[in-house]
Amino acid sequence: MISQFINHLWQSTLFVMVAGLLTLAFHRNRARVRYWLWFSASLKFLVPFSLLIALGGRVNWAPAVPSVEPTLAPSVSLAIAEISEPVPDVVPVTLPARASRQWVPMAILGIWALGFSALGLVRLRGWCRVRDVLRSSIASDVPAAVEVRYAPGLLEPGVVGLWRTTLLLPAGITEYLTQAQLDAVLAHELCHVRRRDNLWASIHMVVEMIFWFHPLVWWIGARLLEERERACDEEVLSLGGEPRVYAEGIVAVCKLYVESPLACVSGVTGSNLKKRIEGIMANRILLQLNFAKKAALALAGITTLALPILIGVSNAPRLRAQSTSAVTSRFETASIQQGCSSSDVDRKTGASGPAPGAPISVNPLGSPGLLNLNCVSVSSLVRAAYGTFASGSPLPEGSPLRYVGAVSMSGGPPWVYTDQYHIQAKASGDASQEMMLGPMMQALLEERFNLKVHRETRRVPAYALTVAVGGPKMQPYRGDCISNTVFPPLPAGQKHCWEIAGGDNQEPGFSPHFAPESGVQNLDEFSLWLFVMTDRPVLNKTAIPGRFFLHFNFAPDQSTPGALNRLAAVARRNGGNAGSTVPSNPPGPSIFQALQQQLGLQLEAATASRDFLMVEHAEKPASN
């Protein structure tokens, strides 16, 4: 939350600077143009770009065949995050001691609440003062487009109200101003009424209360007051007002009366008086907006609104369209049975799923057109169908989903994550396993499970991979292992690059080996593997190029759920008890300690954007 707020402040500050540059380009034009530029800068504080991006993300356009790289790939999500929220929230911590810093957000929130409340009380006091003046006022016979009343006291002439406005004149003002001067002052106030300046000023007052700590917000308020008064001055003169008479009327009001206590009660004495009088007396001919300037303003406005929405649209859900091509991507026959099969066929074909919710991978022994999945949960099927294999094509080299495997998922009934199913299906023709696990599985889930899903992007806890004190301790890759994608048997004397060792109950551990053949060519790919282990996005902030042979050991615990799932899968395949694989307090270094001690790297707390598959509805299928 703090990260999003900081990013919003950064974006709004930049927007104010751009608006300020535009006002310089329009300094010879009418003040109302500059006023609306400043007001748009104020309004930007209330409309985060992330809100517009989310609005674009609600657009559910669905091509028949999803793109090769689904939107759930972490690299795509993080790229969008860099555009929409360019300030990363990376806070170095020593895990697991980060709980001691939980007071910092609360302290910041408390300070903000104090400032908000204090400013609110000041504004309330000012409004009570104006309300008391309004209640004590009496009707007047001054003809005008709005109700005009005489008020006691020394408050300057002003317009009160946002929708039903009332013009308050100080009692006895006709004794100090000539009729011509009074007419000029009335014309100024009626200009405020036509422009609805009280309404726009009240909106900026809200901005000032929320962002009271930001100096640019107060600077914008001063610019808005200056330009609105100049805009009314220009309109009075354009209606035929005599500059000298008008200036004398303003000066007389300033001598006799005090300024309104609220910006949303439009008066006549606001802004720099000397500068205003000089402008009134000069009565310069102001330039009208030419076509080029109108086009520039229109382009700037459209870009400001459209660009974030287009970013959201580009990352919008690309769920499968219910089109002719999608309808044909269906299984010829499909059997769904709740539970797990213990047949020798399933064990030989490797159909047994590792764990409820664990990622589904392509079975090297599988036959084209035949799919056999055992002990798989609906959540695993959803992740595979709408995430890893959504394209229906083999994943290209370097695809993040080769290493991430599972995508994030939320929502739906509990049984979606716990119940296991045995699925046997046959496709017409020689459909690839990627096609059967992707588009064809989508159709099966929607038909038999009545599944409805959509995608959402959230800001979630993450890690930043950085270099630890003392520098990196990694060894360059020397080509001494074979890719883990090579299925046994291996050539004599060769070993896999990626091995999973479970150890016994006393010394459990994880021993990954990385090399280019396995697709992990650099620390970007290693960050994706850490994402699998920790179930948190990992941002590579090391800036270290090159390929490395990475080997380190750590004891899986609650901070590495991915490692626990893999060890449990090893135990089940070996006929052991998955629940006893990892003790509650495992010996050995944690993944944070192992990275620092063995590789010279460290994980720091951060936040990042992460895409989620949200289950809206699901029903248990009838067994067949």
Sequence and secondary structure as in RCSB ss.txt:
>XXXX:A:sequence
MISQFINHLWQSTLFVMVAGLLTLAFHRNRARVRYWLWFSASLKFLVPFSLLIALGGRVNWAPAVPSVEPTLAPS
VSLAIAEISEPVPDVVPVTLPARASRQWVPMAILGIWALGFSALGLVRLRGWCRVRDVLRSSIASDVPAAVEVRY
APGLLEPGVVGLWRTTLLLPAGITEYLTQAQLDAVLAHELCHVRRRDNLWASIHMVVEMIFWFHPLVWWIGARLL
EERERACDEEVLSLGGEPRVYAEGIVAVCKLYVESPLACVSGVTGSNLKKRIEGIMANRILLQLNFAKKAALALA
GITTLALPILIGVSNAPRLRAQSTSAVTSRFETASIQQGCSSSDVDRKTGASGPAPGAPISVNPLGSPGLLNLNC
VSVSSLVRAAYGTFASGSPLPEGSPLRYVGAVSMSGGPPWVYTDQYHIQAKASGDASQEMMLGPMMQALLEERFN
LKVHRETRRVPAYALTVAVGGPKMQPYRGDCISNTVFPPLPAGQKHCWEIAGGDNQEPGFSPHFAPESGVQNLDE
FSLWLFVMTDRPVLNKTAIPGRFFLHFNFAPDQSTPGALNRLAAVARRNGGNAGSTVPSNPPGPSIFQALQQQLG
LQLEAATASRDFLMVEHAEKPASN
>XXXX:A:secstr
 HHHHHHHHHHHHHHHHHHHHHHHHTTTB HHHHHHHHHHHHHHTTS HHHHHHHHHT     SS  SS TT HH
HHHHHHHHH  S  EE   TTGGGGGTHHHHHHHHHHHHHHHHHHHHHHHHHHHHHHHHHT EE     SSEEEE
ESSSB SEEE SSS EEEEETTGGGTS HHHHHHHHHHHHHHHHHTHHHHHHHHHHHHHHTTT HHHHHHHHHHH
HHHHHHHHHHHHHTT  HHHHHHHHHHHHHHSB  S TTSB SS S HHHHHHHHHH    B   HHHHHHHHHH
HHHHHHHHHHHHHHTS      SHHHHHS EEEEEEEES    HHHHHTT B SSTT      TT  TTEEEEEE
EEHHHHHHIIIIITTTSS   TT THHHH S EEEES THHHH EEEEEEEESS   HHHHHTHHHHHHHHHHS 
 EEEEEEEEEEEEEEEE TT    EE  S SB TTS SS  TT  BS       SSS  B  B  GGGT  SHHH
HHHHHHHHHSS EEE     S EE B  B   TT HHHHHHHHHHHHHTT  GGGSS SS  S  HHHHIIIIIS
EEEEEEEEEEEEEEEEE       
